[in-house]
Structures are given as C-alpha cells and as structure tokens.
Amino acid sequence: MTYQTVNPYTNELIKTYPDATDADLEDALATGHALYKRWRREDDASERAGQLRRVADIFHQEKDALAANLTKDMGKLITEARAEVELCANIAQYFADKAEDLLKPTPLDNPAGKAYYVKQATGVLVMVEPWNFPYYQIMRVFAPNFILGNPMILKHASNVPASARAFEDAVLRAGALEGSLTNLFINYDQVDKAIADKRVAGVALTGSERGGASVAKSAGMHLKKSSMELGGNDAFIILDDADWNLLRKVAPGARLMNAGQVCCASKRFIVMADKYDDFVSMMVESFSKLVMGDPSNPETTMAPMCATHARDGLQKQLNQAVAAGAKVAYGNKPVDSPGAFLMPTILTDITRDNPAYDQEMFGPVATIYKVNSEDEAIELANDSSYGLGGTIFSQDIEHADELARRIETGMTFINGGWVTMPELPFGGIKNSGYGRELYSLGFDTFANEHLIFDHDH
C-alpha cells in the first residue's frame, strides 16, 4: 500500500511517504498499552480534557493551514475544508467540556444493595478511516476515546497522508502523551495483525462495505469489539406540501457537498408524480450552474473527485446504469482536465433491475424517482441494502415526523440535508454499519460499563 498525495486537481504527485514496518507497529502497541495502564492507574481525565481543549484551539488558530492539507490530499473545496476544520474544533471542545458529566458514575436503583456503574477505558483501539473527511472522521473517534482513556492507533486512507500527519502533530503539540494517537502508514495485513494482538481492545472503521466486512471479520475472529460506519444510499423524500423555496436551496447541495463523496449524502430523490417534472427541471438548472475548477479557489463550486481511479470507477457505474435503461437528464459528458473531474450527473427512470437501484454512487450523481403516494415513497426508501440517513420535506412537521419513524435508517432529517454536530449521534443500520459516533452514544461505544455492587448497603 503506497501512501502518497496526488493533487486531484492536477493529477500531479506531491509526496510519497514511507510505509510503517512491523517494528513500528510493535512500538505503537507497546507504547499505547503502557499508556492505557498508566491512565487506568491515574485518574487524569481532567488533564486530558485540558489537552483536548488545546487541540480545539490549534484547529481554530491554524484553520487555513490545516484546510490546505485537505484540498491538496483529496481535492476538497477550500470553503468546505475550512468548515471541516472548524467542525473538528467544535467536537474536541464538546468532549472536553462534557468529560466530567460523561464519566460520572450512574446510580442503579435496586432492592438488594448499593449499585452503580462507571465508564472505564478498555485498551488500545485501532482506527481505520477514509479519505472523504480526513480530519472529521478521526476526531469523531479520537475525542471521546481520548477522554475515556483509550489510546489509539490510526490507519488512515493511503491518499491523505499529509492530513493524517497533521492531525497527529496537532494532538502532540497540544501536550497529549506519546501513544495517545499514533498515526501509522500500515497495510491491511498489519491491521489484521494489530486486531489480533491481545493489547488491542477494539477497532473503529469508516469506509466501504468491503473494507468493513473484512475488518469486522477479523475483529469477530478475535472477539474484539467493533464499530462500522459504512456506505449509504440515502433517500430524499419530497411530499406534495414541501416548501419549494427551501427545497431549491437545499436539494442540490444535499447531493453535491464534497463533490458528492459523502456516505450520508442524499442520493435518491423521491418525488410525487405531480411535482416530478418540476423537480427534475430544478435540479438540472442547479447542476448546470456549477463551476468546476481549482478547489483552492473560493469561486469554484464543484471540486474534482478524490482521485482519477475513483472517478473512473463511478463512470463505470454510470455506464452500467445507462446500459440498463437509466436516462441521463443532465451530465455524463467527459471533462477536459487532467484532474479527477466527473461532470455532475442526474439519472432518471431507474428500474428495480438496474444495478444502480441498490448501489452507492460515491460522487456527484443524483438519481430521481417518481412515486404516486407516500406509502410508495416509504417503500422505495426502505427497499435498499443501506440504512444510514435520509430526508423528508414537508410543511406538516408532525406528519413528517411520523413518516420519519417508518424509514429504516439510522438518521432522518426533516426540511434540511444531512447535518452533523457533536451533540447528535451518527450511524446507521443494515449494510451501512453498526454502532454510533458522537454524543454520549459515541462515548459509550468502546467503554466498559463496569457494575459495582455493594451487598452491605
């Protein structure tokens, strides 16, 4: 596995990084395990909270430099990159501020004695993270587990090594002890080796179904706890009473943020038949106004995809969809650029036997479906291997809330696209994975909820 930064805008190699050795992995395991033992002996969560606040400060103060790494590594629009850095600072600040409450013992009422449980660390964790949000994906796991006292080893995606190093560097400069977060440029055989090691307590992965299944299999074989945040094919349901002024502002961006490379982006737009043509026209108009170009230029509104091989893979999916009968309402034309650009595309008339019906298209491709009733809309939304997120647009909020509960997914958003913040749990069901990140649910994922019962009371 070659760790290197290739600028997605120019397709030029910027830097290649050396692979980590098995000795590097052993050093990280030994250092992390020793740190876990130290933290279990010494209750210094408040000290870690102070260090995490300094991580937040670094992300705030060095926003522009940190954001530039994202743009060079995976082509993120500079405006979106700065927003990601700010989000990471907010997550770090949240878990630092909530540390005392999250670690507070929980009393348990019972008729036989005094009982309570405490949340304790379990050991070294392995993090396997993807390229689409190079800092945010790390911070979702790092911040709560750092407060809890679980040291972490990071195996990041091979195309974002500068971002991985920058995150680790920020943690160390904030005063965190060596081993708190160790970035290693390892391969998947070494990931399996780490998971098998008795010093490792669990593994958190965000990525593809294929990667998740492989890592989850390894974790299961060694009885290690795992959390999986995988792909999505989120439905965006537009009811007849939707606010179209709001819809025009939200729907295109709900699909195209981060060049469409978001697991919980809205990918399947489901519209009532009487509004279908109007919605397709609105989306075509919005897509046609996008400006493809240098992602470091604030005037650019459509970035390249993360790499040419990702673009080519998505183009293959598009070709298969069209060959199976899908119609192109907009896009699907070559882009004259050395970079990893794919023209934003809208597909319609996708039948159930089309391979695109139950695939995740990880890039700037929207699919639009026509339905004749709300029940049909819900049935279509649920007829998916995925269950990560989804959206409902309606001015009847109570009714939208009722419909939201009928959707088989981990998250539903009403009258808006996907949103994330540390106060909200993140995760899905079905082939979108299991477990939650962020909020107290994310804090609990790798905690030992240790019951203590006193017979004398």
C-alpha positions in Angstrom: 0.0 0.0 0.0 1.5 3.3 -1.2 0.8 6.3 0.9 1.1 9.4 -1.2 -0.5 12.7 -2.0 -1.6 13.2 -5.6 -3.2 16.5 -6.2 -6.7 15.6 -7.6 -6.9 18.9 -9.5 -3.7 18.4 -11.5 -3.1 14.7 -11.0 0.5 15.5 -10.0 2.3 13.6 -7.4 3.2 15.8 -4.5 4.9 13.5 -2.0 5.3 9.8 -1.2 5.6 8.6 2.4 7.5 5.5 3.7 5.5 2.5 4.9 5.4 1.6 8.6 7.3 -1.6 9.5 6.2 -4.4 11.8 8.6 -2.9 14.3 6.9 0.4 14.1 3.6 -1.3 14.8 5.0 -3.2 17.8 6.4 0.1 19.2 3.0 1.7 18.8 1.2 -1.2 20.5 3.7 -1.3 23.4 3.6 2.5 23.9 -0.2 2.6 23.7 -0.7 -0.3 26.1 1.7 1.2 28.6 -0.3 4.5 28.4 -3.6 2.6 28.8 -2.2 1.0 32.0 -1.0 4.4 33.2 -4.3 6.1 32.6 -6.1 3.2 34.4 -3.9 3.8 37.5 -4.2 7.5 37.4 -7.4 9.3 37.1 -6.3 12.2 34.9 -9.3 12.7 32.6 -9.4 16.4 33.6 -5.8 16.7 32.3 -6.8 15.1 29.1 -9.7 17.4 28.8 -7.3 20.4 29.0 -5.2 18.8 26.3 -8.3 18.3 24.1 -9.2 21.9 24.5 -5.7 22.8 23.2 -6.4 20.6 20.2 -9.5 22.6 19.6 -7.5 25.8 19.9 -5.0 24.6 17.4 -7.7 23.7 14.9 -9.3 27.1 15.3 -6.0 29.0 15.1 -4.4 27.1 12.3 -7.6 26.6 10.2 -6.2 27.8 6.9 -3.1 25.7 7.0 -5.0 22.6 8.2 -7.6 23.1 5.5 -5.0 23.4 2.8 -3.9 19.8 3.5 -7.4 18.6 2.8 -7.5 20.4 -0.6 -4.2 19.0 -1.7 -4.8 15.5 -0.4 -8.3 14.8 -1.7 -9.4 17.9 -3.5 -11.9 19.3 -1.1 -13.2 22.8 -1.8 -11.3 25.2 0.4 -14.5 26.6 1.8 -15.7 23.1 2.8 -12.2 22.3 4.1 -12.2 25.2 6.5 -15.7 24.2 7.7 -14.4 20.7 8.4 -11.5 22.1 10.5 -14.0 24.2 12.5 -16.3 21.2 13.0 -13.4 19.2 14.4 -12.5 22.0 16.8 -16.2 22.0 18.0 -16.1 18.2 18.5 -12.9 18.5 20.5 -14.3 21.3 22.6 -17.6 19.4 23.2 -16.0 16.3 24.6 -13.5 18.3 26.7 -16.4 20.3 28.2 -18.6 17.2 28.8 -15.8 15.0 30.2 -16.9 15.2 33.8 -20.5 14.5 33.1 -19.8 11.6 30.7 -17.5 9.9 33.3 -19.8 10.5 36.2 -20.9 7.2 37.9 -24.5 6.2 37.2 -26.5 5.0 40.3 -28.8 2.0 39.8 -31.9 1.6 41.9 -32.4 -1.9 43.1 -33.9 -3.7 46.2 -30.7 -5.6 47.2 -27.9 -3.1 47.8 -26.0 -0.1 46.7 -25.2 -0.3 42.9 -23.8 1.9 40.3 -21.7 1.6 37.1 -18.7 3.6 35.9 -17.5 4.1 32.4 -13.9 2.9 32.0 -11.3 2.5 29.2 -10.9 -0.9 27.6 -7.5 -0.6 25.9 -5.8 0.3 22.7 -8.1 0.9 19.7 -7.3 0.7 16.0 -8.9 3.3 13.8 -9.3 2.6 10.1 -10.5 5.9 8.5 -11.4 7.1 5.0 -10.3 10.0 2.8 -13.5 11.9 2.3 -13.3 13.8 5.6 -9.7 13.3 6.6 -9.9 15.2 10.0 -13.5 14.8 10.9 -13.5 11.0 10.7 -10.6 10.9 13.1 -12.0 13.4 15.5 -15.3 11.5 15.8 -13.4 8.6 17.3 -10.4 10.3 18.9 -12.1 13.0 21.0 -14.4 10.7 23.1 -11.9 7.9 23.4 -9.1 10.2 24.4 -11.3 11.5 27.3 -12.2 7.9 28.2 -8.6 6.8 28.2 -8.3 4.5 25.2 -5.0 5.1 23.3 -5.4 4.9 19.5 -3.5 3.7 16.5 -4.6 5.4 13.3 -4.5 3.7 9.9 -5.7 6.4 7.5 -6.6 6.2 3.8 -3.5 6.0 1.6 -4.3 9.1 -0.3 -4.5 11.5 2.6 -1.1 11.0 4.4 -0.4 14.7 5.0 -3.7 15.2 6.7 -3.1 12.1 8.9 0.3 13.5 10.0 -1.1 17.0 10.6 -3.8 15.6 12.9 -1.3 13.5 14.9 1.0 16.5 15.1 -1.8 18.7 16.5 -2.5 16.2 19.2 1.1 16.0 20.3 1.6 19.8 20.2 -1.5 20.1 22.4 0.5 18.2 25.1 -1.0 14.8 24.8 1.3 12.0 25.8 3.0 9.8 23.2 0.8 6.9 22.3 -2.5 8.9 22.7 -2.8 8.9 18.9 -0.2 7.2 16.8 -0.5 7.5 13.0 1.0 4.6 11.1 1.2 4.1 7.4 0.4 0.4 7.6 -1.3 -2.1 5.2 -4.4 -4.3 5.9 -2.3 -7.3 6.8 -0.8 -5.2 9.6 -4.3 -4.0 10.6 -5.3 -7.7 11.0 -2.1 -8.3 13.0 -2.9 -5.4 15.3 -6.5 -6.5 15.8 -5.3 -10.0 16.8 -2.9 -8.5 19.4 -4.1 -9.0 22.9 -3.3 -5.4 23.7 -5.9 -4.1 21.3 -9.5 -3.8 22.7 -11.4 -2.8 19.5 -11.5 -1.4 16.1 -13.5 1.5 14.6 -13.8 1.7 10.8 -15.4 4.2 8.5 -15.3 3.1 4.9 -16.7 0.8 2.2 -18.8 -2.3 2.8 -16.0 -4.5 1.5 -13.5 -2.9 3.9 -15.9 -3.0 6.8 -16.7 -6.7 6.2 -13.0 -7.6 6.1 -12.1 -5.7 9.3 -15.3 -6.8 11.1 -14.5 -10.5 10.3 -11.0 -10.0 11.8 -12.5 -8.4 14.8 -15.1 -11.1 15.3 -12.5 -13.8 14.9 -10.5 -12.4 17.8 -13.6 -11.3 19.9 -12.8 -7.6 19.6 -15.5 -5.0 19.7 -16.0 -3.1 16.5 -18.0 -0.2 15.2 -18.7 0.2 11.5 -19.8 3.3 9.6 -20.1 2.2 6.0 -21.9 3.4 2.8 -25.3 4.9 2.2 -27.9 5.4 -0.5 -30.0 7.9 1.4 -33.5 8.8 0.3 -34.7 12.4 0.0 -38.5 12.3 0.0 -40.4 15.4 -1.2 -44.0 15.5 -0.2 -46.7 17.5 -2.0 -46.7 20.2 0.6 -42.9 20.8 0.5 -41.6 24.4 0.7 -40.1 24.7 -2.8 -38.2 27.9 -1.9 -36.4 26.0 0.8 -36.1 22.9 -1.5 -34.2 24.9 -4.1 -31.7 26.0 -1.6 -31.2 22.6 0.0 -31.6 19.7 -2.5 -28.6 20.3 -4.9 -26.2 20.8 -2.1 -27.5 17.8 -0.2 -26.2 15.7 -3.1 -23.1 17.7 -4.2 -21.3 18.7 -1.0 -17.8 17.3 -1.0 -18.2 16.5 -4.7 -20.9 14.0 -3.7 -18.4 12.0 -1.8 -20.4 11.7 1.4 -21.7 8.4 2.8 -24.8 10.1 4.2 -25.4 12.5 1.2 -28.9 12.5 -0.3 -28.5 10.2 -3.3 -32.1 9.0 -4.2 -34.6 11.9 -4.6 -38.2 10.5 -4.4 -40.8 12.9 -5.7 -44.6 12.7 -6.1 -45.7 12.3 -9.7 -47.4 15.7 -10.0 -44.2 17.5 -8.9 -41.7 15.2 -10.6 -41.1 17.2 -13.8 -40.7 20.4 -11.9 -38.2 18.9 -9.5 -36.1 17.4 -12.3 -36.0 20.8 -14.1 -35.0 22.5 -10.9 -32.1 20.0 -10.3 -30.9 20.3 -13.9 -30.9 24.1 -13.6 -28.9 23.9 -10.4 -26.4 21.4 -11.6 -25.8 23.3 -14.8 -24.7 26.4 -12.9 -21.8 24.6 -11.1 -18.3 25.9 -11.7 -15.6 23.2 -12.0 -12.1 24.3 -11.2 -9.3 24.7 -8.7 -10.6 23.7 -5.3 -8.3 26.1 -3.6 -10.1 29.0 -5.4 -13.2 30.1 -3.4 -15.0 30.8 -6.6 -15.0 27.1 -7.5 -18.3 25.4 -6.7 -17.5 21.8 -8.0 -14.3 20.2 -6.9 -12.7 17.2 -8.5 -13.2 13.8 -7.1 -10.5 12.4 -4.8 -8.6 10.6 -7.5 -8.8 9.6 -11.1 -9.4 5.9 -10.2 -12.4 6.9 -8.1 -13.8 8.9 -11.0 -13.2 6.1 -13.4 -15.0 3.7 -11.1 -18.0 5.9 -10.8 -18.1 6.4 -14.6 -18.2 2.6 -15.0 -21.3 2.6 -12.7 -22.9 5.3 -14.7 -22.2 3.4 -18.0 -23.8 0.3 -16.5 -26.8 2.2 -15.3 -27.4 3.8 -18.7 -26.9 0.4 -20.4 -29.6 -1.0 -18.2 -32.1 1.7 -19.2 -31.5 4.7 -17.0 -31.9 8.1 -18.7 -29.5 11.0 -18.4 -31.4 14.2 -17.5 -28.1 16.1 -17.2 -24.4 15.5 -17.4 -22.4 12.3 -18.1 -20.1 14.0 -20.5 -16.2 14.0 -20.5 -14.4 16.8 -18.7 -11.4 18.2 -20.5 -9.0 18.3 -17.5 -6.0 16.3 -16.2 -7.7 16.3 -12.8 -10.2 13.8 -11.4 -13.4 15.7 -12.5 -16.7 14.0 -13.2 -19.4 16.1 -14.7 -22.3 16.3 -12.2 -25.0 14.0 -13.5 -28.7 13.3 -13.0 -30.2 10.0 -13.8 -33.9 9.1 -14.0 -36.0 6.1 -15.0 -34.1 3.6 -12.9 -35.9 0.4 -12.6 -35.6 -2.2 -9.8 -33.5 -4.5 -12.0 -31.0 -1.7 -12.8 -27.7 -2.2 -10.9 -27.9 1.5 -9.9 -31.1 0.8 -8.0 -29.2 -0.6 -5.0 -25.7 0.8 -5.4 -24.0 3.6 -3.7 -22.7 6.1 -6.2 -19.9 7.9 -4.4 -19.6 11.1 -6.3 -21.7 13.9 -8.0 -24.5 11.7 -9.3 -28.2 12.2 -8.3 -30.9 9.7 -9.1 -34.6 10.9 -9.2 -37.6 8.6 -8.7 -41.3 9.2 -9.4 -43.9 7.8 -7.0 -47.7 8.1 -6.6 -48.2 8.0 -2.9 -46.5 8.5 0.5 -46.7 4.8 1.1 -44.9 4.1 -2.2 -42.2 6.7 -1.2 -41.6 5.0 2.1 -41.5 1.5 0.5 -39.0 2.7 -2.1 -36.8 4.4 0.6 -36.7 1.2 2.6 -36.1 -1.0 -0.4 -32.3 -0.7 0.0 -29.4 -2.6 1.4 -28.4 0.6 3.1 -29.8 2.5 6.1 -27.6 5.4 7.0 -29.6 8.6 6.7 -32.4 10.3 4.9 -34.5 13.4 4.5 -38.2 14.3 4.3 -39.5 17.7 3.0 -42.9 18.7 4.2 -44.5 21.7 5.8 -46.5 19.5 8.1 -43.9 18.8 10.7 -45.9 16.3 12.8 -46.7 14.3 9.7 -43.1 14.3 8.6 -42.1 13.1 12.0 -44.5 10.2 11.7 -43.2 9.3 8.3 -39.6 9.6 9.5 -40.2 6.8 12.1 -41.2 4.5 9.3 -37.9 4.8 7.4 -35.4 2.0 8.1 -32.3 4.2 8.8 -30.1 5.5 11.5 -30.8 9.2 10.9 -33.6 11.2 9.3 -33.6 14.9 8.7 -36.7 17.0 8.2 -36.7 20.0 5.9 -32.9 20.0 5.5 -30.0 18.0 4.3 -27.6 16.0 6.4 -26.2 17.8 9.4 -23.5 16.8 11.9 -22.5 18.2 15.3 -21.1 16.6 18.5 -24.5 16.8 20.2 -26.0 14.4 17.6 -25.3 10.6 17.4 -24.1 9.4 14.0 -24.5 6.0 12.5 -26.7 3.6 10.5 -28.2 0.1 10.2 -28.3 -2.6 7.5 -25.2 -2.6 5.3 -24.5 1.0 6.5 -22.9 -0.5 9.6 -23.5 -0.5 13.3 -22.6 1.4 16.4 -22.7 5.2 16.9 -20.2 8.0 17.0 -20.5 11.4 18.6 -22.8 12.4 21.5 -22.8 10.2 24.6 -23.6 7.1 22.5 -20.3 7.6 20.7 -18.6 8.0 24.1 -20.0 4.6 25.2 -19.0 2.6 22.1 -15.7 1.4 23.5 -16.3 1.9 27.2 -16.5 -0.8 29.9 -19.7 0.0 31.7 -18.5 -1.5 34.9 -21.1 -2.5 37.5 -20.1 -2.1 41.2 -22.5 -3.6 43.7 -22.2 -3.3 47.5 -24.0 -6.1 49.5 -23.6 -4.2 52.8 -25.9 -1.4 51.8 
